[in-house]
Every structure is written in C-alpha cells, then in structure tokens.
Amino acid sequence: MGAGENLNEHVVGMGWPSVDRRHQMLEEAVEIIRALFGGGYVHYDGAYFTVDAAKLYDLPEEPVPIGIAASGPRSAELAAEHADALIAVQPDAKLVRAFDPSPGTRPKYGQVPVCYGRDERDAREYAHELWSWGAAGWKVMAELPGPKNFAVYTQFVREEDVAEMVPSGPDPAPYLRAVGAFADAGFTHVALVQVGADRQADFLDFAEKELLPALREE
C-alpha cells in the first residue's frame, strides 16, 4: 500500500489531495483493514472514511501481511507504525532505520528495475525506451496526471540517465552492485523487475543460470 499516484487516481473525479492528506487517508485505510481482519463488525468514523458495521465473513487463517511503500521520512514513519513490511525503490538506509531501528525482524523489500539482453547496447536502448519515466523519482511521478505529461518529461531523459538506475545487458556485475546497495542499506529482500513483457523468459533463464548463482556467492 502507498500514498497513491495522480495518474491512476484523479480519474475517479475526487481530485488529487496533497501528500499530507494522502498520508492521513492511508493511515485511516490501514486502520480499517486491520480492524476488518479482527473478524468482528467494524465501525469507523474518521476524517476521510466512514465504515458502518462492516465485516469480513471469509477470513484468512492469518491476517494478510501489509506492506507500505516509503520514499521519505513521513511514509517511513507510517510504515513503522502500521506495516508488517517496508517497500522502497531506493537503497536508502534512513528509510530502513526509520522503519525498524532495532533492527527487528520485519522484512524490508527493495525493488530494482533491470533489463537483461544478450547485447548491452540493445538492452540499454530498450530500457531507455520503456523506463525513461522512472528517472524522475516518486516525488515527481506521483504528481504527473496523465500519459502526455509523462511523454513531455521523458523526452529530456537520456539513455545514460536510465542506465544509471537500470542494470542492463548480459553481465551479472551491475545487477550484483544494485542488489548489494540494498543489502548494505539493510534491506532483507530485493525484487528484480525485468523491463518489458517480451523479455521475461530470457531474464528468468539468465537469472537461473548466471545471476542467482553469482548472488549466492556474494
């Protein structure tokens, strides 16, 4: 769960709240979800959400773990108070410490976009074509309202800008460095997100034969 994106949410016609308000809404939403997993009737009268005698009739054996995405101090504080897991796209040790200063046992998930290809130049070009939007960072991306806005922004993003954040090509080394940065920051898990639907099978084959064995040796 997270504080949302303008692109996905303004379309329902309820406007786009400030980030502070969205954090408050997120906090209420998580409180309601936690209460529903308790199994009883839930009554909730918040500043943004009202629930009248809601109940989950088909409960899981255990409450579903809740992960909250964080990109700054406030969202990390929300995650620390309300989440079972932290999710982040930057290897920022400050987020980990704010979430779990002990450090404790709660998982911290990092996410790394990658672009496997047998030819590094081709992989870099492919990543630039499909992932240029990611160079802005969440503080910008969360506010852009539509595809045209993303298109205007990404025309100024260079291939080398994308290559800095998306390990690409056939060499495991840049992938290992990206994963290592999250491990050094205190993350317990790292998700590698292959760019492009038509390259998933090739990436999985690379991961099985080369990348995962190299990661295990680290």
N, C-alpha and C positions, 0 to 999 in steps of 0.2 A: 504494500500500500504506500501511497505517497500523496503529495500536495497537488498533484494534477498537472495538466498541460492545457493551455488555451486552445491549441489546435483541436483537441478531442472534445472539449467540454463546453466551449461557448455556443456550440451548435444547438444545444438544448434550449437556448433562449433565456437563460437566467443570468447572463452577464459573466464577467470574469473577475472574481474578487481579488483583493490584494493578497500577497503571500501570507501576511499575518492572519488575515481572516481564514485563508485556506488551511493554515496550520490549526486554528481553533476548530474548524469544521472536521478536520481529520481526527483530532483528539476526541471529539464527541462521537464520531463514527466508530472509532475503535472501542470506546466505552460501551456503546450499544452492542457491538458484535460480541465482546467479551460477556456481557450480560446474557445475550441470547444463548451462548454456549453453556450457560449455567443450567438451562433446561426449564426454568420457570417462566411465568408471564413477566414480560418486561414493560415497565412504564418509564418513560424518559421525557423530560421537559427541558430541553437545552435551549441555548440561544439560537441554534440553527436547525436542530432536528427535534421532532416530537414523535414519540412512539407510544401507542395506546394498546396495551395488552397484547404485545407481540410474543410469539412463542415458536421455537423450533421443535417440530414434532418428531423429526427423524434426526436425532443427534448422533454424531460420530462417537465411537468408543472413547476417544480423547479429543479435546478441543483442537481445531486446526491451528497449527502454529501461525503466528502473524509476523511477517517481516515488514519493516518500514524502511523506505529509501531515504537516505540522508545525503545532503550536499553542503550543509553548513551547520553552525552551532545549534540553532533552534530546532532543526529537524533531527539532529543527533540527540538533543535532549528529549524530544518527543519519543524517539525510538527507545532511548534508555528507560523511559518511564512506562511505555506501553507495549513494546515489541518483544517478541521471542527471538528475533534475529535482525541484524543490521544488513542493509543492502546499499552499496555505493559503486560509483563508476570511476572514482579517483582513488589512488592508493594514498589516502590521507590519514596519517596516524592520529591526527587530532580527532577525527570522527570516531575512530576505534576507542580512544581514551575517554571521550565523552559518553560513549555508549556503554562501555564496560571497563571502568578504570582499574579493576582489581588486578589483572584481568580475570574475568569469570569464564563460565563455560558456555555462554550463549554464542551461537555461531555468528560470524561476520562474513558476508558474501561480497566479493568484489566481482566486477564484470568487465571483461576486456573484449572489444571488437577485434577480430582477426580476419585476415584474408589470405587463405592458402592458395597457392598456384605454383605450377612447376617452373614458371618463369617469373622472376621477381618483378621485372618491369611491367609485365602484363598484370600481375596481382596488384601492384601499386596503382596502376591506371584504373583497374576495376574497383578498388576500394575508393579511389577518388570520385569515381562516377556515382557510387551508391552511398557513400558515407560522408560526403562533404558537409552535410547538415550537422554532423556531430561535433564539428570543430568549435562551435560557438559556446558550448558548455550549457548546463541546465538553466542557469540564471537568464540566459537569452532564449534558449529553445522553449522554455516553459511559457514565454510571453508571446511568441510569434503566433498569429491567429490562423494562418492558412498556408496552403502549398505555395501560393505566389510569393508570400513573404519569405519562405524558406528558399525559393528559387532565386530571389533577388540577393539574399545573403550569400548563398553558396557560390555565386558566380565570382566572388572575390577570394574563395578558398583555394589555395594552391595544392598541387599534388603532394609537395613536401610537408605541408601542414597536416594532411591526413596521414601520411606515412609516419609522422612522429607519434601518433596515437593509435595506429592500427598496424600491428606487426603483420608483415606481408611476405609472401614468397615461400620457397621450399626449405629454407634454413631454419632449424629449430631455435637458433640462438636468440633472435629478437622476441620470440614467444616466451622463452625462458626468462628473459630480462623483465618482461611485462608481468609475468606471474610472480617473479621474485620481488618486484616492487611492492605488490600487495602483501606478500608473505612478510616482508620486512616491516611493513606498516602495522602488522598484527592481525591481518585478515586470516580466517581459518579455512575459507573455501574461495575458489576462483572459478567463475563461469566464463568459458571462451565462446564468444558469439561469432560464428562464421558469417561473413558478409555475403549476401546473395543466395537465393534459393537453389540455383543450379550448380553450386559448388559444395553442397553439404556432403555428398558421398565421398568426393575426393579428400575433403578435410578429415572426415572420420577415418579414412584409410591412412592418411598421414599421421593422424593422432595415434592410431593403434600401433603403427609400425615404427614411428620415429619419435613423435613428440612425447607421448606418455612414458616410454622407456627413458628418455632423456630427463624428464621431470622427476622420475623416481630416483635417478642418480644424484640429483641436486641435494 
